Amino acid sequence: MDLNDSDIDDNIDIGESGEEQEEFFQQPDVTPQDDNFDTSDEEPLINIVKRISDRCRYRHKEEFYPSVVREFVQEEINRSVKEPMQYFCKYLDDDFFENIAHFSNIREVKTTGKSLGTSSAEIKRFFGCSMLMGIYNLPRIKMYWGVQTRVPIISEKMSRNRFFVLRSRLKLVDDDMVSKEARDLDRFWKVKPMLEKIQRGCRSNIRTENVSIDEQMIPFHGQVKMRQFVRGKPNPVGLKAFVMTTPQGIPLDILMYEGKGTSVDSILVDTPEKLNVGGRYVLKLADTLPKGVSVFTDRFFTSIPLVDCMLSRSLTVTGTLMSNRVPKEAKFESDSILKKRGRGSSDQLVRQDEKMVLVKWFDSRPVQMASSKCGSEPLGECKRWSKSDNKYIQIPQPNVIKEYNAFMGGVDLLDRVIGKYCMRSRTKKWTIRFIYHFFDFAAAASWLEYREDASLARLEKKQIMDYMDFKFAIAQALLYNLEDKENETSEDEEAVEIKKPRLVEALPARGFRRESALHLPEFMNDKQKSRGGSIQAKTKLLLTLRFYATGNMLRPVADFAGVSIASASRIVRKVSESIAALQSNHIKMPNTRQEMETTAAEFYRLGQISKS
């Protein structure tokens, strides 16, 4: 997250009209609760306004003490390093693959009248192949089965046609069993079983004292109601999710955004009516957090009502704040004054009730922060490049900026890991893109948890698997699942028998074969058997006829091996005699490649050439 971003909201779904901006300036907790407050008409209105404004007044103050008493108690971490597949199964277990096979077969029967004939073992092989494709990353999927570019670990486990059939028919639910009301309530009903398993796995992770919440994009350019555009993201177009993670990138919860006009509400507290969409998702994600946790958000989520609402649950919020969300009562020093004071200067405003602090820090551009956890003190230092001095310099940095930079990058870290060796597929089905993304999501989350366990176990760096090796191990476990082979019983009787294609060996390029003298006969002294194994070593002859049409003449060339030069000349002489025999049998001389092949076949049929 760049603290120097502009104050323009990147999410096009969130309209920032003037009327809505005024709502952010109002404080939710400004109604006096003391017994001396009188709202009768006898008291002048100006006195009432003054009393209310005193409650939300902001003053310049150097010190800030958070009002939330630390009640967070870290759970005891007693974990050991496990196998990659054990981490992965916490998010997507065997039931997930069995359900895909079951519902895919049901859908195929209803559509075509024939069963797809797949099983959980085959579905695992399909996803294992897909994960390996993300690692090898060839430009086209068909190249994994190509003659010259085939990858045996993929092509030997599943044929090309079967792979595309399974990919186009993956189903997570039975569409006919989902009512219209359920479809209207949840736009992600087609992938709900997978989303619930991912959420269950995330919510089982250990909570830490500091967490971050940010947006995550699932790249997709097809037509779907849930598609969003978020400026500034590496993949700005696609499906949007809100993710809560630890500073190490381990996901704690995830919610999908269904589009404009939809929202979520917390089950623990009443959601303020004037809270923006981002704030509502923060409240919902915070339902699984214990007291005393500090939540870090970016400018899309942070607002004054959100900070106050989270304080009522003993949770602190720290985040960047848009300029149009800064309360009118908060009067920061102007940008010109801070610029004159030098780079790294800051201004701090503490609210009258001592529950919130606003900080403005001038780096290359001004940045506003809102926090109920910490303020400017103690001041630190950070390194920045100075164009005027042409060197790095140390500038002052408020503590709230340091805390934000330390704990806000969890979601971005998770995104970077997902982006490496991800499963790519050009498809118009958003469900396929969703399934592929959360497969990578589960693999990335598993590796981040594995890396943390390995660090706690004090393993040496060379003993810790990197993400590519970790993901390759998961793919291998899916491809070579022994338990699935043992459990395949008569319930798969309708499975389609797939014939393995004949292995075709790649030939050199045509220009290379005919370059210089490479096409001429080559004598070989190797006495071993030929590839066919049907010719004895002493009588082995590698003979290839190549016809070159030159007017009405035909020049045969024989490639042979294992014979002497004298024997070779005798074979050439026999070939010349055979051509005369062909002409006497009224066989047309070949002029095209097809005619050459036909002539060669007829040549062998007549048996005009014998072994030497």
Residue, then its C-alpha position, 0 to 999 in steps of 0.5 A: m500500500d503506497l501512502n502517497d496515493s492521491d485522495i481519489d477513491d479507486n473503486i468505481d462502485i462507491g459513489e462519492s457525491g457531495e451529499e454522501q460526503e457530508e454524512f462522513f463528517q457527522q460523528p455517531d457519538v455526539t449526543p450528550q448523555d449527561d442528566n443536565f442536558d436539556t433539549s427543550d425549546e427554552e434553551p437557545l439553539i446556539n448553546i446546544v450546537k456549542r455543547i455538541s461541537d465541544r464533544c467532537r472538537y479536535r485539538h493540536k496535541e503532541e501526546f495520545y494515549p489509546s483508550v482501549v485496554r489491551e485484552f488480547v491474549q495470544e494463543e499458544i502456538n505448538r505446531s510442527v512442520k507437516e507435509p504440503m498436502q496436509y496444509f492444503c487439505k485444511y482448505l480443500d479436502d477429499d470431500f471437495f473433489e468427490n462433490i465435483a465428480h458427483f455433481s459433474n456426472i449428474r449434470e452431464v446425465k441431465t444434459t446429454g443422457k450419458s454419464l461423464g464417467t469421472s471420479s474423485a481420483e480423476i478430478k484430482r489428476f485434472f487439478g494436479c495437471s492444471m497446477l503443473m501447467g502453472i509451473y511450466n507456463l507454456p504459452r498454449i495448453k495444447m503444447y503439453w501434449g504436442v509432439q515436440t513440446r509434450v510434458p510427460i508428467i502431464s500427458e501420461k496422466m491425462s489425454r488432451n481431449r479428456f482434459f478439455v472435457l473435464r474443464s468445460r463440465l466442472k460443477l460444484v452444485d446441482d443447479d436444479m436443486v437451488s431455488k430462485e430465492a437462494r439464487d437471488l440472495d447469493r450471486f455466488w451460489k454456483v461456487k458456494p460450496m468451495l467458498e465455504k470450505i475456503q472460509r472454514g479453512c481461513r477461520s481456523n487459522i490462529r488470530t494475531e494481535n495485528v491484522s490487515i484488511d484489503e481488497q483482492m481481485i480475481p482476474f476475469h474479463g467476461q460478462v457477469k454482474m459481479r465484475q468490478f473495476v478497481r483502479g491501481k490493482p495489478n488486475p483491475v478487472g474481475l471479481k472482488a473479494f475482501v480479505m483479512t490476513t495476518p502480517q505474514g499473509i496467512p488469511l483469516d477470513i474472506l468475503m466476496y463482493e456481489g456488486k452495487g446494491t448489495s451489502v453485509d451486516s455484522i452479527l455482533v453489533d448494529t451497523p451504522e446507517k451512514l457507514n460506507v460499503g468498505g466499513r460494513y465489510v470491515l465490521k463483518l470480517a471483524d466478527t471473528l476477532p477477539k478483543g484487543v486486536s488492532v485492524f489496519t485498513d487502507r483509505f477505501f475502508t477508513s472513516i470516522p464512523l468505522v473507528d468509533c464503531m470498532l472502539s465499541r467492540s474493543l478493537t482499534v483501527t489504523g488506516t489512511l484517510m481520504s481528505n474528503r473524510v476528514p471532519k470539518e472540525a479537524k483543522f490541519e496545518s496547510d500543505s504549504i506550511l508543512k512543506k516549508r517546515g521540511r520533508g518529514s514534518s507532521d501535524q497531530l490532532v487529538r479528539q476531545d474524548e481522547k479516543m481518536v487521533l488524526v495525523k498529517w505527515f508530509d513526505s513527497r506529498p501529504v498523507q492523512m491517517a486516522s487511528s485509535k491505537c497510536g499517534s505521532e509519538p515516538l517519532g522515528e526515522c526513515k530513509r528517502w531519496s533526495k533529488s536536490d542532494n542526490k543522495y539518501i537522507q533520513i527524515p522524521q516519521p510518525n509512529v502511526i506511519k511506521e505501524y501502518n507500514a509494518f502490519m498493512g502488507g499481509v493481503d499484498l503478500l498473499d496476492r504476490v504469492i498467488g500470482k506466482y505459478c498461478m493456474r491460467s485459463r482463457t475461459k468465458k466461464w467465471t466459475i472456472r476462473f473462480i475455482y482456479h483462483f481459489f485453488d491457487f489461494a489455498a496453495a499460497a495460504s498453505w505455503l505461507e503457513y508452512r513457512e511460518d511453521a518452519s521458522l518456528a521450528r528453526l529449520e535451516k533456510k536450505q531445508i525450507m521448500d520454496y513456493m514452486d517446490f511446495k506447489f509441485a509437491i501438492a500437484q504430485a500428491l494429486l497425481y499419484n494418490l494411492e488411496d484413490k486407486e485402492n478405493e476405486t470400486s464398482e461405483d465407477e462402472e460407467a467410467v469412460e475407457i480412455k485409450k492412450p494415444r500412440l507415442v509419436e517421436a518428434l522429427p527434426a525440422r525439414g530444413f535441418r534434415r536436408e541441410s548440406a549432406l545430412h540427408l545422405p546415407e550414413f554408415m553406422n557401426d552400432k551392432q545393437k538391435s534397431r528400435g523395432g527389434s525385428i531385424q538381426a544385427k548382422t542383416k540390419l539395414l536402415l533403408t529410407l527411400r527419398f524420391y526427387a523428381t527432376g523432369n521425367m527422371l527419378r533419383p532414389v536415395a537409400d539410407f542404410a547402416g551396418v553394411s560395407i561400402a561394397s554392399a551399399s553400392r550393390i543396393v544402389r544398383k538393385v534400386s536402379e534395376s527396381i526403378a526399371a521394373l516399376q516403369s515396365n509395370h506402368i507405374k507413373m513416376p512421382n512428381t508430388r510428395q503424395e505421389m512419392e509416398t504412393t510410389a514408395a508403398e508400391f515399391y515395397r509391395l512389389g518386393q523389388i528390394s531385398k535385404s542385403 
